[in-house]
Amino acid sequence: MPRRENPDVAIEYEADPGAFRVDTVLKRDVFSTVERGTYVTRDGRALEAVRRRWDTVSLWFALLAARLAAFERRALEKVTRTGVTTPLLAVGDRFLVRGWIEGVPLHIARPHGDRHFFHSARAALRQLHRAGYVHNDLAKQQNWLRGADGEAWLMDFQLALPISRRWKLGRVLAYEDLRHLLKHKRTYCPGDLTPREKAMLAKKSVITRVWMATGKKVYRFVTRRLMSYSDTEGRGPRVTQVGPRIAAALAAHPQVEAVHMADFQTLGGKVGLYAFVAPRAGAELSVEAVRGHLDAALPDRPHLDHVQIVPRLPLGPDGAVRDDLLLLVARNQIEMVDALSGSDDVRALMAEIARARLNLTDRITRTAA
């Protein structure tokens, strides 16, 4: 959907959970499950949508999950009409439904040199703050979406808070929203930072300095030690610890030229690991040989869900592996691969890789319970 204000958005309350039909599980963590699918409105329209539900979370986290969801619902009720995010469509018993937009998160899109994206992102922040809200979680690149239309969209309002710009605290929180955007701009468009923006990046607010010195340490202790929760979009140690070990072991195979690891959500709610393996020129490499080598190299035999032998890994203009494209294939979300490929060479390679993809199980078709 193009960015526009939505003055007449009608939110359906006490929605029927059966009106949402699941297609893809996008994310699971201890607080909720996020699913893509189709929502059928009460007047019979079928809309592409995303549902967040927290009906199956552990009792240990149920109260906090409900609180986070309440923050998101209230924020979306206020900002849906601004056009900075997809509209809130429905609210039901322990779930809410939002509209869908084609796009990819910032850490996958990696918009190097894309001035328009950051201009759009700043405009979106202005709209959000004028509506009386701060996002409060924009340090995470996953909460910025680069739409297929090239615009910036804000996602995940679980920590969003109402503000008044007349209050000092409100101005500080809005300032921090903008600082987080500028940090992303520094990553992808450093040459476009203005002197004023560079000054903002160099000056943290008092609240941020106090948080970094005290609160963040407590937060990490509680979430990682007591709750065993890692704030990595539901990915956790399988991706951050096990994946690199597997990649290093596979790369040591004498017939392997390169390895790239990706992750995906399984139907069982776990994190799956997917290895793309490119053989050396002239080498004949089989999945069986790769798995046999892995078992010998790692006696503890960490589970690897899929091994796909590919002609070569897709590379960007800077020579880096196109992690964004391989991640979409691993997650069976190939709709955007062609548009994001860039060159004809990468597009042809990715078409071949996508045709041979091994993860088809995260696509499900059933009536949601």
Steps between C-alpha positions, in 0.01 A plus 500: 500500500634849426570732791202719569295621791208272584229724647223242474665183631234286670645275770301185573480418870412162655624351175453132418837316506370275222486801267878485469651228281870433563745475212844560653643506851723808501630501856462332837639607835404468866251788472306427181474333161484711184333348194430613146174407334160622385239674714136492390317809626140494619388644168673217311821666378811278497805706600867403518585536865729424793377363831677524834362255754601432857252224587762225527774674699627346822319596819829648621483762222123531450457820703792679336397376154149639555646831618724534194207417274288764673771761435503403133123502464460845656781641290360357178154632580651848515752488214330269247354802320840668451620255236838438669416136560257242371148556634351320797217289358367296789534428871384177662559278801881498535572597141507801272508522121682759290524565129783354292748682280758345270846582626798381699650610833786747499764245597406292197436787254826676593420821308854623433489841338117510499433865584130469429455230764650714776307807387184289518601364842549846644163612363338193658652588838369856476152364430522259792612767744232743379247227577619505861704180509860384511600158373764442768661196332656626179855390577392160364531493123222239494254775594570697182352359181608601151188456293494386139390859435835622637337667800590453867240335722500462878429159653450348847345753737520288816713761680335810351398772746270803483681832538445873505765716337429755774656261750876475533477119511294492182756711315784280625329178387427651158865608480611142572270365226675732257849411631432132434395582144817702451712208622349288223562782253862508616524130418349518151538862385785649705586755234153653518511587871473875557715680760195529724428129471861416585469720808185316606676166466780624722263620772302240692218615724536471878236226500701297250824542694332386822335207320827384346679522833236332717168390355635318195719278717204408718286439189759265353540310827124452540427409138806288422577339836163476674267476199744331258377746237722657237361809326595378152156481339442152640825369351712441811815288549425261213578786262759691699700204634419170328477639146854643491644170630326307224609751234864478609492119495342488153746756362786270602386233251766485225241519220303792647562849365258695720224455758221729610259431788142620526217431742125445482206425728380140508140392549598368841591849616875440488780670307618304197846532348555500124845470338570619146819325385692593183754241372843580361529524121480155345419325828209258527348552841200317644280578799589159645872579483444838663296352785752221551780754526296705749435198723871421507603861564250564780462193725209659690312500168302826520181475295510652151158501335592557136810489281460639148783470250500817287709593192645798688394752760336824377722803553423870515698777328724521807583129481299412811264202498138604438374378835167671436422281198616173657302574816182545295560167326570321828175637642303408187404864450618530142251759373748788539812317378469604137437867580793516744753311289634807318711367214389250236780265606386488862136475392571193285707338776233563762228359275701177482559494876136578577373221274710248692414635848450238769289675762135475401362412843459851640224559245179364645137526403247448775227685682648665806377368830 
